[in-house]
Amino acid sequence: MMSFMTKKKRFKFQVDFGLQELSSVPFVSGILYAKVRLIDGGNFLTQSEREEVNNHSVLWKSKFSFQCKITANANTGYLDPCMCRISVRRELKGGKASHKLGFVDINLSEFAGSGKQSRKFLLEGYDTKHRQDNSTVEIMIDMRLVSGDPIYKVPTKPHTVPGDVTAADYPEPHPAGPLDDHSESSSGFGSLTRKEKTNTDNLELEHGPEFIKGHS
């Protein structure tokens, strides 16, 4: 009985991830970049180009492609969380060190099979008592099913920032096909409480191009 209740369905998705820009930057100059790391469902890790702050914003327009594995409850069909972290850094000492400005944790399961979507997220501070003013990260994601049952449900997207796409803007739910089937929507929507992640490190130096271990 217990094994039946905990049985999981397994899926694999192709993710086209676009890191667009950081807006409302609280300073007028500096060189910023972002690290993108898949926390669940894979080991993808990369970083954007280093770009200068211009008119309180940083335009990256970086594009990445990777695959992720996601499980779902066999009884309800809802996809489990699949978290991806964007960590924004400011270059110091001519690129020999960096300061962690903040991060965004994105649940990729919310984007599964729903076509190309653009969203904005408030940048969270590594010091939980402070957030980076109103700095927002804009991303674009397109996730297509590669393998697994084409019938699944995606969690309801939480509130991000004013003016962002709401759950009501999603198409009516219907079955999603695999990658070579051109369906781009999931089979339904439900509620899922987003797990909050915190990190108390607000300053970290790194030397050379090596990635920081742990939550980057």
C-alpha positions in Angstrom: 0.0 0.0 0.0 2.8 2.4 0.9 4.7 1.6 -2.3 1.6 2.3 -4.3 1.1 5.7 -2.6 4.7 6.8 -3.2 5.0 5.5 -6.8 6.4 8.1 -9.2 6.2 8.8 -12.9 9.3 9.9 -14.6 9.7 12.5 -17.4 12.5 14.1 -19.3 12.2 17.6 -20.8 14.3 19.6 -23.3 14.7 23.1 -21.9 15.5 26.2 -24.0 16.4 28.8 -21.4 16.9 32.5 -22.1 18.4 34.8 -19.6 17.2 38.2 -20.9 18.1 41.0 -18.6 18.4 42.5 -15.1 16.5 45.7 -14.6 16.2 48.3 -11.9 19.9 47.8 -10.9 20.6 50.0 -7.8 23.9 51.4 -9.2 25.0 53.2 -12.4 28.1 51.3 -13.3 29.8 47.9 -12.9 30.1 44.7 -14.8 27.6 42.0 -13.9 27.1 38.3 -14.9 24.9 35.5 -13.8 25.5 31.8 -13.1 22.7 29.4 -14.0 22.6 26.1 -12.1 20.1 23.2 -12.2 19.5 22.2 -8.6 17.1 19.3 -9.3 16.9 16.8 -12.2 20.4 17.2 -13.6 23.8 18.8 -13.3 23.7 21.6 -15.7 25.9 24.6 -14.8 26.9 27.6 -16.8 27.2 31.4 -16.8 26.3 34.4 -18.9 28.6 36.9 -20.6 29.9 39.7 -18.4 28.1 42.9 -19.3 28.2 46.5 -18.1 25.4 48.3 -16.3 23.7 50.7 -18.7 20.9 53.0 -17.6 20.4 50.9 -14.5 20.0 47.6 -16.4 22.1 44.8 -17.8 21.2 43.1 -21.0 22.5 39.6 -21.4 20.3 37.9 -24.0 22.0 34.6 -23.2 20.6 31.3 -24.4 21.2 27.9 -23.0 19.8 24.4 -23.8 19.8 21.4 -21.5 17.7 18.5 -20.4 16.2 17.9 -17.0 14.5 14.9 -15.3 11.2 15.5 -13.4 9.1 13.1 -11.4 5.4 13.3 -10.7 3.0 11.7 -8.3 1.4 8.7 -10.0 -2.0 9.3 -8.4 -2.4 13.1 -9.0 -0.2 13.5 -12.1 1.3 16.8 -10.7 5.0 17.4 -11.5 7.3 17.6 -8.6 9.4 20.8 -8.2 12.5 21.1 -10.4 14.5 24.1 -9.3 16.9 26.1 -11.3 18.9 29.0 -9.6 20.1 32.2 -11.2 22.9 33.8 -9.2 23.8 37.4 -10.1 27.4 38.5 -9.5 29.2 41.9 -9.7 32.8 41.7 -11.0 35.5 43.0 -8.6 39.2 43.6 -8.9 39.2 43.4 -12.7 37.4 40.1 -12.8 39.7 38.4 -10.2 36.8 38.4 -7.6 33.1 38.8 -7.5 30.3 39.9 -5.1 27.1 38.0 -5.0 24.2 40.5 -5.4 21.3 38.1 -5.2 19.5 35.1 -6.7 16.3 33.8 -8.2 15.0 30.2 -7.8 12.8 29.1 -10.6 10.6 26.0 -10.6 10.9 24.7 -14.1 7.9 22.4 -13.6 5.7 25.4 -13.9 6.8 25.8 -17.6 6.5 22.2 -18.7 4.7 21.8 -22.0 3.3 25.3 -22.0 5.1 26.8 -25.0 7.5 29.7 -24.9 6.9 31.8 -21.8 8.5 35.0 -20.5 8.5 36.0 -16.8 10.1 38.4 -14.4 11.3 37.6 -10.9 12.4 39.8 -8.1 16.0 39.3 -7.2 16.3 37.9 -3.7 19.3 38.9 -1.5 21.6 36.3 0.0 21.2 38.2 3.3 17.6 37.2 4.1 17.0 40.6 5.8 17.7 42.5 2.6 16.6 42.4 -1.0 18.2 44.1 -4.0 15.6 47.0 -4.0 13.3 46.3 -7.0 15.8 44.6 -9.2 14.1 42.0 -11.5 15.4 39.2 -13.6 13.7 38.5 -16.9 13.8 35.0 -18.3 12.3 33.1 -21.2 11.7 29.3 -21.1 10.4 26.8 -23.5 10.1 23.2 -22.2 9.2 20.2 -24.4 8.6 16.6 -23.4 11.3 14.2 -24.6 10.2 11.0 -22.8 7.5 9.9 -20.4 3.7 9.8 -20.2 2.3 12.8 -22.2 -0.4 13.2 -19.6 0.7 15.2 -16.6 -0.2 18.4 -14.7 1.9 21.4 -13.9 1.9 23.3 -10.6 0.2 26.7 -10.5 2.7 29.5 -11.0 3.2 31.8 -7.8 3.0 35.5 -8.0 6.2 37.1 -9.4 6.1 40.8 -10.2 3.3 43.2 -11.2 2.5 43.0 -14.9 3.8 39.5 -15.3 1.8 36.7 -16.9 -0.8 35.2 -14.6 -2.2 31.7 -14.4 -5.3 33.0 -16.3 -3.2 33.7 -19.3 -2.3 30.0 -19.8 -4.2 28.0 -22.5 -6.8 25.5 -21.4 -5.2 22.3 -20.2 -4.9 19.4 -22.5 -2.4 16.5 -23.0 1.1 17.3 -24.0 3.0 15.2 -26.5 6.7 14.3 -26.6 9.3 16.4 -28.3 8.5 15.3 -31.8 4.8 15.9 -31.3 4.1 19.6 -31.6 1.8 19.8 -28.5 3.0 22.5 -26.1 0.6 22.4 -23.1 0.2 20.3 -20.0 -2.9 18.3 -19.0 -4.0 20.5 -16.2 -3.1 22.9 -13.4 -3.2 22.6 -9.6 -1.8 24.2 -6.5 1.7 23.7 -5.2 3.4 25.6 -2.4 6.7 26.8 -3.5 9.6 25.8 -1.3 11.5 28.8 -0.2 15.3 28.6 -0.4 17.5 30.9 1.6 21.2 31.5 1.7 23.0 33.7 4.3 26.2 34.3 2.3 26.2 37.9 1.1 29.8 38.2 0.0 32.0 35.6 -1.6 35.3 36.0 -3.5 36.1 33.6 -6.3 39.4 33.4 -8.2 39.6 32.6 -11.8 36.8 31.0 -13.8 36.1 28.2 -11.2 32.5 27.8 -10.0 31.6 28.2 -6.4 30.7 24.9 -4.7 27.2 24.5 -3.2 24.4 26.9 -4.0 25.9 29.2 -6.6 
